[in-house]
Amino acid sequence: MMRWQSMCVVGGAGFIGSNLCLALAEQGVRVRVVDDFSTGKRANLAPIAERPHVEILEGDITKPAVCEAAVRDMQLVLDLACLGVRHSIRHPVRNFEVNGDGTLALLLAARDGGVERFLYVSSSEVYGTALRTPMDEDHPTYPMTVYGAGKLAGEATTRAFHRTYGFPTVIVRPFNTYGPNSHHEGDSGEVIPRFIVRAMNGMPPIIFGDPTNARDFTYVADIVRGILDCAECDALVGDTVNIAFGRPCTVAEVAAAVLKAAGRTDLEPVQERPRPGDVHLHYADTTKAQKMIGWRPVITLEEGIARLLEHLKRIGADFRKMLSEQSTFNWE
Ligand SMILES: NC(=O)c1ccc[n+]([C@@H]2O[C@H](COP(=O)([O-])OP(=O)(O)OC[C@H]3O[C@@H](n4cnc5c(N)ncnc54)[C@H](O)[C@@H]3O)[C@@H](O)[C@H]2O)c1
């Protein structure tokens, strides 16, 4: 049984947020989803939208009145609202407003509304390119993009609320995440779903810049479990923790794994110019999470890609339409 019986999932219509809400709805706890549906989708919440203990509140967290309504009578707030990394390249002001100022607005409402715990979902993008590996929580934070800077501002504000007001906060830093409801489209599009959509259309993966660029990929079900375990862990109050698989994987390896899963090993990846603000290497030291919550991811990259592909086929994904929703240089 979960310790928190009422939870507000901010950004709950998005990729990770919707997976979190689906998992929570199964546990029978009261869930309030708060989202402005700027990149999140109602379809992501369709399996739970009619459940009696699930409430969906449409609103923008940069507005204090929305934040007050969002947190009312909630024990736990999980803040996953964000605008993404590629969005920040073209729209730095709005991006920072949501990722930085929006977090402050939510923290104020949560503190004043008697919320018992606030978990901020940050990002490994706060680190910038690895100066040493694996990257533990004390690795310097030199974000490369306004997105990373906004997430770092969100973190710093969350931490300050603990230090100044004694407000019980936890900060989680997931690394790259993939799985059902991950974005293939527009400037939210992420590498694994983009590669899958292209392969299913008989098109080769496009690798931007150096194919040896590496990231630490974790399947969303593992990330969801990690976030919820962190929210319940008293010893993490006031602290910051990485949640990731803990293993680097190059973009070339991801391309090969997707092509294998899609049965298209005849396709050769093509290389394109680098993306601005791209980090070369990211991979997490997860020792703290192992110690604090017994963290152990269980879904390997091969299995996770196979699961995602199977999910897309099961829901009857229209891969041709999905391809039309992608643009090659999705930061321009
Ligand atoms: N996906 C990843 O690989 C990854 C990796 C590390 C960290 N994260 C972090 O995890 C969290 C969730 O990421 P995601 O991939 O699910 O992103 P997402 O874009 O799918 O979800 C974010 C949600 O926030 C909502 N939102 C945006 N602006 C809002 C506003 N002003 N008010 C209310 N809602 C708003 C969007 O509509 C969307 O549903 C974010 O905090 C992100 O920084 C994600």
The ligand as a Gaussian input file, in Angstrom:
#p B3LYP/6-31G(d) Opt

LIG

0 1
 N       11.829000      12.085000     -21.216000
 C       13.067000      12.054000     -20.747000
 O       13.931000      11.373000     -21.308000
 C       13.438000      12.810000     -19.489000
 C       14.748000      12.668000     -18.997000
 C       15.104000      13.355000     -17.844000
 C       14.191000      14.149000     -17.196000
 N       12.931000      14.292000     -17.684000
 C       12.015000      15.156000     -16.940000
 O       10.841000      14.406000     -16.669000
 C        9.713000      15.267000     -16.661000
 C        8.683000      14.746000     -17.642000
 O        9.253000      14.678000     -18.934000
 P        8.482000      14.065000     -20.173000
 O        9.481000      13.470000     -21.078000
 O        7.351000      13.249000     -19.688000
 O        7.972000      15.420000     -20.851000
 P        6.583000      15.725000     -21.586000
 O        6.835000      16.916000     -22.431000
 O        6.053000      14.514000     -22.230000
 O        5.648000      16.119000     -20.367000
 C        5.619000      17.390000     -19.806000
 C        4.185000      17.764000     -19.571000
 O        4.145000      19.088000     -18.996000
 C        3.043000      19.769000     -19.578000
 N        3.262000      21.212000     -19.463000
 C        4.122000      21.990000     -20.154000
 N        3.992000      23.269000     -19.786000
 C        3.051000      23.303000     -18.814000
 C        2.470000      24.338000     -18.055000
 N        2.845000      25.626000     -18.204000
 N        1.508000      24.025000     -17.159000
 C        1.089000      22.737000     -17.022000
 N        1.607000      21.714000     -17.711000
 C        2.566000      21.994000     -18.598000
 C        3.013000      19.290000     -21.016000
 O        1.754000      19.497000     -21.653000
 C        3.349000      17.817000     -20.860000
 O        2.207000      17.026000     -20.693000
 C       10.225000      16.658000     -17.012000
 O       10.397000      17.371000     -15.832000
 C       11.559000      16.403000     -17.668000
 O       12.442000      17.476000     -17.466000
 C       12.538000      13.639000     -18.833000

